[in-house]
Amino acid sequence: MAAHAADCIMAHTARKRFGQHFLHDEGVIEGIVRAIAPARDDNMVEIGPGMSALTGPLLDRLDHLTVIEIDRDLAARLAELYPADHLTVLQGDVLDVDFRTLGDGLRIVGNLPYNISSPILFHLLPYADRIVDQHFMLQREVVDRMTAAPSTPDYGRLSVMLQARYHMVKLFDVDPDAFDPPPAVMSSVVRMVPLGDDRPRPRSEAAFAELVGRAFGQRRKMLRRVLSDWTEFIDWQAADVSPTARAEELAVGHFIALADQLHDAGVLGPT
C-alpha cells in the first residue's frame, strides 16, 4: 500500500509557499518509523503527510492514522488512496486545528515545514497533557536550539519554553539529498516527551512566557537592565539569580522563580 501511494503522487510539484520538501530516502524513513515504534492501537496524528513517505509505513503498523495536510491536492489524493476507516484526512492549516478534538494519548509525528516550525511547536504546547510523544523532522539549527543547554550559543527563548514542558532528544541528522527538492540546510529528527505533573511549573504560564520573551529580547544585556521596569519586585537572592547575569545563563527553574515573583506582585500574568 505504501509503495502504491508514493507512486501515485510522484507527479506533484513541491509548492514553495507551503515549504514543501518531500522525504524519499528509505533508510531515513525506516529510521524514523523505528524510532516511533508505533503500536496497532496508537492514536497517531501525522502533520504534513505530503507524498505519504511516512504515511504508508505508519499505516502498515497502525489500525488508524489521522493526517493534517494543508495542500488541497495532496489531501484529496490521500483520501482517494486509503480507505476512510484506515486514514482520516484533515485538510487545512495545522495552526487552526484544535487537538482536543482528536482525543487523548496522542502520538504526533511530522516532517514540519521549516518556515513555520516554531509556530507549530508553540501551537502544540497547550495540548501537551494529551500527548504521549512527538517525533518531528526539523531544520537542524532549530533542533539544536530546542535542546541547547544554558550558557551555550544556541540557548534561547525556544529552548526555555520547550524545555519547561518537554524532555527532548535529538535522534539523528538527515542530509538534504534525502528530500525532493533538497532543502538548503541540514535536518534533524527530534523526540519530544511531555514532562509529568511533578515537573517544576510556573504559577502563571502567561507570566512565564512574557518574562522569557522580555529576557531574551536583549540577550546580551544584564538582567537588571533588561528587567529594569520590574526590578523593584524581584528578590534576586531568593530566585538564586545574579542581577548581572544574562538570560542565556539562566536555567528553566530560574525563569520560573522570577516569573512567580512577578506574578505574585501583580506585575505579570492574570491575577
Backbone as numpy.savetxt, mean C-alpha at the origin, in Angstrom:
# Nx Ny Nz CAx CAy CAz Cx Cy Cz
-6.65 -22.34 -18.12 -7.48 -21.13 -18.12 -6.62 -19.87 -18.12
-5.54 -19.84 -17.33 -4.69 -18.66 -17.24 -4.03 -18.35 -18.57
-3.49 -19.39 -19.24 -2.81 -19.16 -20.52 -3.80 -18.64 -21.55
-5.04 -19.21 -21.57 -6.05 -18.77 -22.53 -6.38 -17.30 -22.33
-6.51 -16.89 -21.06 -6.85 -15.50 -20.77 -5.77 -14.56 -21.27
-4.53 -14.89 -21.01 -3.43 -14.03 -21.42 -3.37 -13.91 -22.93
-3.57 -15.05 -23.64 -3.51 -15.03 -25.10 -4.60 -14.13 -25.69
-5.77 -14.11 -25.05 -6.91 -13.38 -25.59 -6.78 -11.88 -25.46
-5.93 -11.41 -24.57 -5.86 -9.97 -24.37 -4.48 -9.40 -24.68
-3.65 -10.19 -25.36 -2.32 -9.71 -25.68 -2.34 -8.49 -26.61
-3.47 -8.30 -27.36 -3.51 -7.20 -28.31 -3.76 -5.86 -27.65
-4.07 -5.86 -26.39 -4.38 -4.61 -25.70 -3.13 -3.73 -25.62
-3.30 -2.45 -25.94 -2.20 -1.49 -25.88 -2.20 -0.81 -24.52
-1.05 -0.79 -23.85 -0.95 -0.16 -22.54 -1.32 1.31 -22.63
-2.11 1.78 -21.66 -2.56 3.16 -21.64 -1.79 3.94 -20.59
-1.09 4.95 -21.07 -0.20 5.73 -20.20 -0.95 6.40 -19.07
-2.18 6.85 -19.33 -2.92 7.58 -18.30 -3.28 6.69 -17.11
-3.29 5.38 -17.33 -3.55 4.45 -16.25 -2.26 3.88 -15.65
-1.11 4.33 -16.16 0.16 3.83 -15.66 0.33 2.34 -15.89
-0.12 1.84 -17.03 -0.13 0.40 -17.27 1.24 -0.13 -17.71
1.73 -1.10 -16.97 2.92 -1.88 -17.32 2.56 -3.32 -17.00
2.39 -4.14 -18.01 1.84 -5.48 -17.82 2.93 -6.51 -17.53
2.81 -7.16 -16.41 3.76 -8.19 -15.99 3.59 -9.42 -16.89
4.74 -9.96 -17.36 4.65 -11.14 -18.22 5.68 -12.21 -17.86
6.64 -11.90 -17.01 7.70 -12.85 -16.67 7.13 -13.97 -15.80
7.15 -15.20 -16.32 6.53 -16.32 -15.61 7.24 -16.63 -14.30
8.55 -16.42 -14.25 9.28 -16.67 -13.02 8.87 -15.71 -11.91
8.69 -14.44 -12.28 8.25 -13.44 -11.31 6.83 -13.73 -10.85
5.96 -14.07 -11.82 4.57 -14.39 -11.47 4.52 -15.56 -10.50
5.29 -16.59 -10.79 5.33 -17.76 -9.90 5.85 -17.37 -8.52
6.85 -16.49 -8.47 7.39 -16.06 -7.18 6.38 -15.29 -6.36
5.57 -14.45 -7.01 4.55 -13.69 -6.30 3.47 -14.61 -5.76
2.99 -15.53 -6.60 1.95 -16.46 -6.16 2.45 -17.34 -5.02
3.71 -17.75 -5.11 4.28 -18.56 -4.03 4.34 -17.76 -2.73
4.69 -16.49 -2.82 4.76 -15.64 -1.63 3.38 -15.44 -1.01
2.35 -15.31 -1.86 0.99 -15.13 -1.37 0.47 -16.42 -0.75
0.78 -17.55 -1.35 0.32 -18.87 -0.87 -1.19 -18.88 -0.64
-1.97 -18.66 -1.70 -3.42 -18.60 -1.53 -4.03 -19.94 -1.16
-5.07 -19.90 -0.33 -5.86 -21.07 0.01 -7.20 -20.96 -0.71
-7.84 -22.09 -0.96 -9.06 -22.13 -1.76 -10.12 -21.14 -1.31
-10.34 -21.03 0.00 -11.44 -20.21 0.50 -11.03 -18.80 0.89
-9.84 -18.35 0.49 -9.40 -16.99 0.81 -10.32 -15.96 0.17
-10.57 -14.88 0.90 -11.31 -13.74 0.37 -10.29 -12.79 -0.24
-9.94 -13.04 -1.50 -8.84 -12.33 -2.13 -9.34 -11.30 -3.13
-8.67 -10.15 -3.13 -8.99 -9.05 -4.03 -7.72 -8.66 -4.78
-7.80 -8.59 -6.10 -6.67 -8.15 -6.91 -6.96 -6.76 -7.45
-6.02 -5.85 -7.23 -6.13 -4.48 -7.74 -5.34 -4.40 -9.05
-6.01 -3.96 -10.10 -5.34 -3.79 -11.39 -4.93 -5.09 -12.03
-5.86 -6.00 -12.32 -5.49 -7.28 -12.92 -4.90 -7.17 -14.32
-5.23 -6.08 -15.01 -4.62 -5.85 -16.33 -4.86 -6.99 -17.29
-3.77 -7.61 -17.75 -3.85 -8.68 -18.73 -3.86 -10.05 -18.07
-4.27 -10.10 -16.81 -4.53 -11.32 -16.04 -3.29 -12.19 -15.80
-2.10 -11.56 -15.78 -0.88 -12.33 -15.51 -0.94 -13.02 -14.16
-1.47 -12.33 -13.15 -1.64 -12.93 -11.83 -3.03 -13.53 -11.66
-4.00 -12.95 -12.34 -5.39 -13.38 -12.18 -5.55 -14.87 -12.46
-5.02 -15.32 -13.59 -5.15 -16.73 -13.96 -4.54 -17.67 -12.94
-3.24 -17.48 -12.59 -2.63 -18.36 -11.59 -3.34 -18.32 -10.23
-3.86 -17.15 -9.85 -4.60 -17.06 -8.59 -5.90 -17.86 -8.68
-6.60 -17.73 -9.80 -7.86 -18.45 -9.96 -7.66 -19.97 -9.98
-6.49 -20.40 -10.40 -6.19 -21.84 -10.37 -6.14 -22.36 -8.94
-5.96 -21.44 -7.97 -5.79 -21.85 -6.57 -6.92 -21.38 -5.67
-7.84 -20.60 -6.21 -8.92 -20.01 -5.41 -10.29 -20.48 -5.91
-11.24 -20.54 -4.98 -12.62 -20.80 -5.38 -13.23 -19.56 -6.02
-12.80 -18.37 -5.57 -13.36 -17.12 -6.09 -12.35 -15.99 -5.92
-12.36 -15.06 -6.85 -11.47 -13.91 -6.81 -12.26 -12.67 -7.23
-12.04 -11.56 -6.52 -12.60 -10.27 -6.90 -11.48 -9.40 -7.46
-11.72 -8.77 -8.59 -10.71 -7.89 -9.18 -11.29 -6.50 -9.38
-10.43 -5.49 -9.26 -10.81 -4.10 -9.47 -9.98 -3.56 -10.62
-10.64 -3.20 -11.71 -9.94 -2.78 -12.93 -10.55 -1.49 -13.45
-9.73 -0.45 -13.61 -10.22 0.85 -14.06 -10.42 0.89 -15.57
-9.68 0.09 -16.31 -9.76 0.08 -17.78 -11.01 -0.69 -18.22
-11.95 0.01 -18.87 -13.21 -0.62 -19.25 -13.01 -1.81 -20.18
-12.09 -1.69 -21.13 -11.86 -2.76 -22.09 -11.35 -4.02 -21.40
-10.37 -3.84 -20.52 -9.81 -4.99 -19.82 -10.83 -5.61 -18.88
-11.61 -4.76 -18.21 -12.64 -5.27 -17.30 -13.66 -6.11 -18.06
-14.08 -5.63 -19.22 -15.06 -6.35 -20.03 -14.51 -7.69 -20.51
-13.26 -7.69 -20.92 -12.65 -8.93 -21.42 -12.49 -9.95 -20.30
-12.11 -9.47 -19.12 -11.99 -10.40 -17.98 -13.34 -11.02 -17.65
-14.40 -10.21 -17.71 -15.74 -10.73 -17.42 -16.17 -11.77 -18.45
-15.68 -11.62 -19.68 -16.00 -12.58 -20.72 -15.21 -13.88 -20.57
-13.98 -13.76 -20.09 -13.08 -14.92 -20.05 -13.35 -15.86 -18.89
-13.85 -15.33 -17.77 -14.01 -16.15 -16.58 -15.47 -16.15 -16.14
-15.97 -17.27 -15.67 -17.36 -17.33 -15.19 -17.57 -16.45 -13.97
-18.77 -15.86 -13.89 -19.07 -14.91 -12.83 -19.02 -15.53 -11.44
-19.28 -16.82 -11.34 -19.22 -17.45 -10.02 -17.79 -17.71 -9.57
-16.84 -17.50 -10.47 -15.42 -17.70 -10.15 -14.68 -16.36 -10.04
-15.12 -15.38 -10.82 -14.46 -14.07 -10.84 -15.50 -12.96 -10.81
-15.37 -12.06 -9.82 -16.19 -10.85 -9.77 -15.35 -9.68 -10.24
-15.80 -8.98 -11.27 -15.07 -7.86 -11.83 -15.75 -6.56 -11.41
-15.00 -5.72 -10.68 -15.47 -4.39 -10.31 -14.76 -3.39 -11.22
-15.50 -2.78 -12.14 -14.88 -1.84 -13.06 -14.96 -0.44 -12.46
-13.80 0.18 -12.25 -13.77 1.51 -11.69 -12.44 1.80 -11.03
-12.35 2.97 -10.44 -11.14 3.45 -9.77 -11.08 2.85 -8.37
-9.98 2.22 -8.03 -9.84 1.60 -6.71 -9.99 2.63 -5.60
-9.67 3.89 -5.89 -9.78 4.94 -4.87 -11.24 5.26 -4.53
-12.17 4.76 -5.34 -13.59 4.95 -5.07 -14.23 3.73 -4.41
-13.46 2.68 -4.21 -14.01 1.43 -3.68 -14.08 1.47 -2.16
-15.24 1.14 -1.61 -15.41 0.97 -0.17 -15.12 -0.49 0.14
-13.96 -0.77 0.70 -13.55 -2.16 0.93 -14.37 -2.84 2.02
-15.16 -2.08 2.76 -16.05 -2.69 3.74 -17.10 -3.56 3.05
-17.43 -3.23 1.81 -18.44 -3.99 1.09 -17.91 -5.34 0.60
-16.61 -5.55 0.72 -16.00 -6.79 0.22 -15.80 -7.82 1.31
-16.25 -7.52 2.54 -16.20 -8.50 3.61 -14.97 -8.37 4.48
-14.78 -9.37 5.33 -13.65 -9.40 6.25 -12.62 -10.43 5.77
-11.48 -10.47 6.46 -10.44 -11.42 6.12 -9.90 -11.22 4.73
-9.79 -9.97 4.31 -9.34 -9.67 2.95 -7.86 -9.94 2.77
-7.53 -10.56 1.67 -6.14 -10.67 1.23 -6.05 -9.90 -0.09
-5.24 -8.86 -0.11 -5.21 -7.95 -1.25 -3.87 -8.07 -1.97
-3.93 -8.10 -3.28 -2.73 -8.25 -4.10 -2.85 -7.33 -5.30
-1.72 -6.89 -5.83 -1.80 -6.11 -7.04 -0.47 -5.60 -7.53
-0.41 -5.41 -8.84 0.69 -4.69 -9.47 0.18 -3.26 -9.60
0.46 -2.42 -8.60 -0.17 -1.11 -8.50 0.40 -0.12 -9.51
-0.47 0.70 -10.09 0.02 1.77 -10.99 0.98 2.67 -10.22
2.17 2.86 -10.72 3.18 3.59 -9.97 2.83 5.06 -9.78
2.01 5.60 -10.69 1.68 7.02 -10.60 0.70 7.34 -9.47
0.00 6.32 -8.95 -0.92 6.57 -7.83 -0.75 5.55 -6.72
0.44 4.98 -6.59 0.63 3.93 -5.59 0.45 4.45 -4.17
1.00 5.62 -3.85 0.86 6.15 -2.49 -0.59 6.46 -2.14
-1.37 7.11 -3.03 -2.79 7.30 -2.71 -3.54 5.99 -2.46
-3.19 4.94 -3.20 -3.86 3.65 -2.97 -3.50 3.11 -1.60
-2.23 3.19 -1.22 -1.81 2.70 0.09 -2.52 3.45 1.21
-2.66 4.76 1.07 -3.36 5.55 2.10 -4.86 5.27 2.08
-5.42 4.99 0.91 -6.84 4.66 0.81 -7.15 3.37 1.57
-6.22 2.44 1.57 -6.44 1.15 2.22 -6.25 1.20 3.74
-5.56 2.22 4.24 -5.26 2.29 5.67 -6.49 2.15 6.57
-7.59 2.84 6.31 -8.74 2.73 7.21 -9.37 1.34 7.26
-9.05 0.50 6.28 -9.63 -0.84 6.21 -8.72 -1.91 6.79
-7.62 -1.52 7.41 -6.61 -2.49 7.85 -7.17 -3.54 8.81
-8.18 -3.17 9.60 -8.77 -4.14 10.53 -9.45 -5.30 9.80
-9.78 -5.11 8.56 -10.45 -6.15 7.77 -9.48 -6.96 6.92
-8.22 -6.57 6.95 -7.24 -7.14 6.03 -6.31 -8.13 6.74
-6.09 -9.27 6.10 -5.14 -10.27 6.60 -3.73 -9.90 6.17
-3.58 -9.61 4.87 -2.28 -9.18 4.36 -2.45 -8.53 2.99
-1.39 -7.88 2.55 -1.35 -7.24 1.23 0.00 -7.57 0.59
-0.04 -7.94 -0.68 1.17 -8.17 -1.45 1.10 -7.29 -2.69
2.04 -6.36 -2.80 2.00 -5.40 -3.90 3.32 -5.34 -4.65
3.20 -5.16 -5.96 4.34 -4.79 -6.79 4.33 -3.27 -6.89
5.45 -2.66 -6.52 5.56 -1.21 -6.51 6.93 -0.79 -7.05
7.05 0.48 -7.33 8.36 1.02 -7.67 9.31 0.76 -6.50
10.52 0.30 -6.79 11.45 -0.06 -5.71 11.71 1.10 -4.77
11.79 2.30 -5.31 12.03 3.47 -4.47 10.92 3.64 -3.43
9.68 3.36 -3.82 8.56 3.47 -2.89 8.65 2.41 -1.81
8.96 1.19 -2.19 9.10 0.11 -1.20 10.23 0.41 -0.23
11.32 0.96 -0.73 12.43 1.32 0.15 12.01 2.39 1.15
11.16 3.32 0.73 10.65 4.34 1.65 9.69 3.73 2.66
8.86 2.81 2.21 7.89 2.17 3.10 8.57 1.43 4.23
9.67 0.77 3.94 10.33 -0.12 4.90 11.55 0.51 5.57
11.82 1.79 5.30 13.03 2.44 5.81 13.02 2.58 7.32
14.21 2.53 7.92 14.38 2.74 9.36 14.68 4.20 9.63
14.42 4.67 10.88 14.76 6.05 11.22 16.23 6.35 10.98
16.52 7.60 10.72 17.88 8.10 10.49 18.51 7.52 9.23
17.68 7.15 8.27 18.17 6.73 6.95 17.56 7.65 5.90
18.21 7.79 4.74 17.74 8.75 3.74 16.31 8.51 3.25
15.87 7.25 3.21 14.55 6.94 2.66 13.42 7.10 3.67
13.76 7.32 4.93 12.75 7.40 5.98 12.00 8.72 5.89
10.65 8.64 5.88 9.86 9.86 5.76 8.42 9.63 6.17
7.56 10.51 5.70 6.14 10.46 6.07 5.52 9.11 5.73
5.80 8.62 4.52 5.23 7.32 4.11 5.68 6.21 5.05
6.96 6.22 5.43 7.49 5.21 6.34 6.71 5.20 7.65
6.57 6.37 8.25 5.94 6.47 9.57 4.47 6.09 9.52
3.74 6.63 8.56 2.31 6.37 8.49 2.01 4.90 8.26
2.79 4.23 7.44 2.53 2.82 7.17 3.09 1.91 8.27
4.26 2.24 8.81 4.83 1.41 9.86 4.04 1.49 11.16
3.24 2.54 11.32 2.37 2.61 12.49 1.23 1.60 12.40
0.98 1.09 11.20 -0.17 0.20 11.00 0.18 -1.18 10.49
1.35 -1.32 9.83 1.71 -2.60 9.22 3.12 -3.03 9.60
3.32 -4.34 9.61 4.66 -4.91 9.54 4.92 -5.17 8.06
6.03 -4.64 7.54 6.29 -4.72 6.12 7.65 -5.32 5.83
7.70 -6.14 4.79 8.95 -6.79 4.37 9.06 -6.71 2.85
10.19 -6.22 2.37 10.45 -6.29 0.93 10.86 -7.71 0.59
10.15 -8.34 -0.34 10.40 -9.74 -0.66 11.47 -9.92 -1.73
11.34 -9.20 -2.86 12.36 -9.31 -3.91 12.18 -8.18 -4.92
13.24 -7.92 -5.68 13.22 -6.90 -6.73 12.84 -7.54 -8.07
12.33 -6.69 -8.96 11.91 -7.16 -10.28 12.47 -6.20 -11.34
13.13 -6.76 -12.33 13.73 -5.96 -13.40 12.66 -5.38 -14.33
12.95 -4.24 -14.97 11.98 -3.64 -15.90 11.56 -4.56 -17.04
12.47 -5.44 -17.49 12.12 -6.27 -18.64 11.12 -7.37 -18.31
10.66 -7.43 -17.06 9.60 -8.36 -16.69 8.23 -7.83 -17.08
8.19 -6.57 -17.60 6.94 -5.91 -17.94 6.91 -5.53 -19.42
5.70 -5.34 -19.91 5.49 -4.81 -21.25 4.42 -3.73 -21.18
4.76 -2.47 -21.49 6.11 -1.97 -21.77 6.93 -1.90 -20.48
8.25 -1.98 -20.59 9.08 -1.93 -19.39 9.06 -0.54 -18.77
8.90 -0.44 -17.45 8.99 0.87 -16.80 10.43 1.36 -16.79
10.61 2.61 -16.46 11.95 3.19 -16.45 12.66 2.97 -15.12
12.03 2.22 -14.22 12.57 2.03 -12.88 12.52 0.56 -12.49
13.29 0.21 -11.47 13.20 -1.11 -10.87 11.93 -1.20 -10.03
11.43 -2.41 -9.87 10.24 -2.66 -9.06 10.59 -3.60 -7.92
9.72 -3.67 -6.93 9.89 -4.58 -5.80 8.53 -5.11 -5.37
8.54 -6.28 -4.79 7.33 -6.86 -4.21 7.44 -6.74 -2.70
6.38 -6.24 -2.07 6.37 -6.03 -0.63 5.19 -6.76 0.00
5.42 -7.31 1.19 4.34 -7.91 1.98 4.00 -6.97 3.13
2.71 -6.71 3.32 2.23 -5.82 4.37 1.23 -6.59 5.23
1.55 -6.74 6.51 0.65 -7.44 7.44 0.20 -6.47 8.52
-1.10 -6.20 8.65 -1.56 -5.25 9.66 -1.14 -5.67 11.06
-0.70 -4.70 11.85 -0.35 -4.95 13.24 -1.62 -5.19 14.05
-1.48 -5.91 15.17 -2.63 -6.29 15.97 -3.14 -5.18 16.87
-4.17 -5.50 17.62 -4.79 -4.52 18.52 -3.85 -4.08 19.63
-2.81 -4.85 19.89 -1.86 -4.51 20.95 -0.78 -3.55 20.47
-0.88 -3.07 19.23 0.13 -2.15 18.70 0.03 -0.80 19.40
1.14 -0.05 19.51 1.05 1.34 19.98 0.19 2.13 19.00
-0.76 2.88 19.51 -1.65 3.61 18.62 -1.97 4.98 19.20
-2.06 5.99 18.35 -2.36 7.34 18.84 -3.81 7.45 19.29
-4.06 8.37 20.20 -5.43 8.59 20.64 -6.27 9.21 19.53
-5.62 9.91 18.62 -6.32 10.49 17.48 -5.50 10.24 16.21
-6.07 9.47 15.29 -5.37 9.22 14.02 -5.20 10.51 13.23
-6.18 11.40 13.34 -6.10 12.68 12.62 -4.96 13.53 13.16
-4.81 13.56 14.48 -3.72 14.34 15.09 -2.37 13.76 14.70
-2.27 12.45 14.71 -1.04 11.76 14.34 -0.66 12.09 12.89
-1.63 11.99 11.99 -1.36 12.25 10.58 -0.94 13.70 10.35
-1.59 14.63 11.04 -1.24 16.04 10.86 0.15 16.34 11.40
0.48 15.78 12.55 1.80 16.00 13.12 2.89 15.44 12.21
2.72 14.22 11.73 3.73 13.60 10.87 3.90 14.42 9.60
2.78 14.87 9.01 2.86 15.69 7.81 3.61 16.98 8.04
3.32 17.63 9.16 4.01 18.89 9.48 5.49 18.64 9.73
5.82 17.61 10.47 7.22 17.34 10.84 8.09 17.08 9.61
7.55 16.34 8.64 8.34 16.01 7.45 8.19 17.06 6.36
7.34 18.06 6.58 7.20 19.13 5.61 8.48 19.93 5.47
9.26 19.98 6.55 10.57 20.65 6.53 11.55 19.74 7.28
11.83 18.61 6.67 12.53 17.54 7.36 13.96 17.90 7.76
14.56 18.90 7.13 15.94 19.26 7.46 16.03 20.20 8.66
14.89 20.74 9.10 14.90 21.67 10.22 14.67 20.95 11.54
15.15 21.55 12.63 14.93 20.99 13.95 13.45 21.07 14.30
12.99 20.08 15.07 11.57 20.00 15.38 11.06 21.22 16.14
11.89 21.80 16.98 11.43 22.96 17.74 11.07 24.12 16.82
11.66 24.14 15.62 11.32 25.16 14.64 10.13 24.74 13.80
10.14 23.51 13.36 9.05 23.02 12.52 7.73 23.03 13.28
7.79 22.71 14.58 6.58 22.65 15.40 6.45 23.88 16.30
7.00 24.99 15.86 7.06 26.19 16.71 5.68 26.67 17.15
4.65 26.46 16.33 3.30 26.89 16.70 2.76 26.13 17.90
3.35 24.95 18.17 2.79 24.07 19.19 3.74 23.79 20.36
4.93 24.36 20.33 5.94 23.97 21.32 5.52 24.23 22.76
4.67 25.20 22.99 4.25 25.47 24.37 3.42 24.32 24.95
2.90 23.47 24.06 2.08 22.35 24.51 2.85 21.03 24.55
4.14 21.08 24.21 4.94 19.85 24.11 5.85 19.70 25.32
5.81 18.53 25.92 6.76 18.15 26.96 7.77 17.22 26.28
8.87 17.80 25.82 9.85 17.04 25.05 10.42 15.87 25.84
10.69 16.10 27.10 11.29 15.05 27.93 10.33 13.87 28.10
9.06 14.17 28.32 8.08 13.11 28.50 7.92 12.28 27.22
8.09 12.93 26.07 7.98 12.22 24.79 9.29 11.54 24.40
10.35 11.77 25.21 11.67 11.20 24.93 12.19 11.69 23.58
11.97 12.97 23.31 12.38 13.57 22.05 13.19 14.83 22.33
14.32 14.97 21.65 15.10 16.20 21.76 14.49 17.27 20.86
14.30 18.50 21.35 13.75 19.56 20.50 14.67 19.93 19.34
15.93 19.53 19.42 16.86 19.81 18.33 16.92 18.67 17.31
16.16 17.61 17.57 16.13 16.48 16.62 15.38 16.89 15.36
15.63 16.13 14.29 14.88 16.31 13.04 13.91 15.15 12.88
12.89 15.36 12.08 11.82 14.37 11.94 12.36 12.99 11.58
13.36 12.94 10.72 13.87 11.65 10.25 14.56 10.84 11.34
14.82 11.45 12.51 15.46 10.74 13.62 14.45 10.06 14.55
13.17 10.38 14.42 12.17 9.88 15.35 11.57 8.56 14.89
11.39 7.65 15.84 10.68 6.41 15.56 9.17 6.66 15.63
8.39 5.68 15.20 6.94 5.83 15.18 6.40 6.17 16.57
6.94 5.52 17.61 6.48 5.76 18.97 6.66 7.20 19.41
7.71 7.85 18.95 7.93 9.25 19.30 6.85 10.15 18.69
6.49 9.87 17.45 5.44 10.65 16.82 4.10 10.44 17.53
3.85 9.22 17.96 2.60 8.94 18.68 2.58 9.73 19.99
3.70 9.75 20.72 3.76 10.47 22.00 3.52 11.96 21.80
4.14 12.55 20.79 3.94 13.99 20.52 2.50 14.27 20.09
1.96 13.41 19.23 0.58 13.61 18.76 -0.40 13.52 19.92
-0.17 12.59 20.84 -1.06 12.45 21.99 -1.03 13.70 22.86
0.15 14.26 23.06 0.25 15.48 23.86 -0.53 16.63 23.21
-0.37 16.78 21.90 -1.05 17.87 21.21 -2.56 17.64 21.11
-2.95 16.38 21.01 -4.37 16.09 21.02 -4.98 16.38 22.39
-4.29 15.95 23.44 -4.80 16.18 24.80 -4.89 17.67 25.11
-4.02 18.46 24.50 -4.04 19.90 24.71 -5.11 20.59 23.87
-5.79 19.81 23.03 -6.83 20.38 22.17 -6.31 21.13 20.97
-5.03 20.88 20.64 -4.41 21.59 19.52 -4.63 20.87 18.20
-4.55 19.53 18.22 -4.68 18.73 17.01 -5.77 17.68 17.15
-6.40 17.38 16.03 -7.37 16.30 15.98 -8.69 16.66 16.63
-9.72 15.84 16.37 -11.04 16.10 16.98 -10.99 15.91 18.48
-11.72 16.72 19.21 -11.77 16.62 20.66 -12.89 15.71 21.10
